[in-house]
Amino acid sequence: MEIRKFVTIVEETKSEMGKALPKPVKRAAAVAVIKNPFEGKYQEDLSELIDNGEKLGAILGNMAREALGISQDECEGYGKGAIVGMNGELEHGHSILHPKLGAPFREALGGGKAIIPSAAKMGRPGEELDVPTHYKDAAFVRTHFDAMPVRVQDAPRQDEILVALVVTNAGRLLPRIGGLKKEEAKKEDGLR
């Protein structure tokens, strides 16, 4: 895997609409910009990208958690996304995100029973991607339904893939629309 660059984006919000938050809400996106080995050609066997996803799950998961300065126990939300440069195909992004990335990403965060929400698209340098996030142990915890915008000004180039993993220490800033709360989640099946 040829990695051109890593980018880490960190947000820490202390108040919203003039109201102090109970604790700072932190979220980080760890991004890798990699060369697309299948740029400009159809490839039936995508196992090289699938294996790259496994490596990136560990690397980027740890980078995001460490950038937040939190322990594995403090990780609450997660998400993943990819932008494929214009000489690739959307399936290249999905081959990184889905078959093998999840297990090492979860391990970097100390677990996670819920499916990892994802988004993938084609794009040019500077394209923004909203990486969806939710609670890592129960997907239906409504307070954690969110997304983090991720943008790298010079990526992806046409022969690259941008891969982003997002980690949070909380849900939305001031959630108040009801639904399942993390304290109520059974955390048995990854749903509720």
JOHUNOR-V428673 format. One record per helix or strand. SS is the DSSP state (H for helix, E for strand). FROM is the first residue (numbers start at 1). TO is the last residue. Records with the same first field share a line. If there is no record, write none. Layout:
SS->FROM-TO ; FROM-TO
This chain:
E->3-16 ; 19-35 ; 77-84 ; 118-122 ; 128-135 ; 138-138 ; 146-152 ; 155-155 ; 160-168 ; 190-190
H->47-68 ; 72-74 ; 90-97 ; 101-108 ; 142-144 ; 182-184
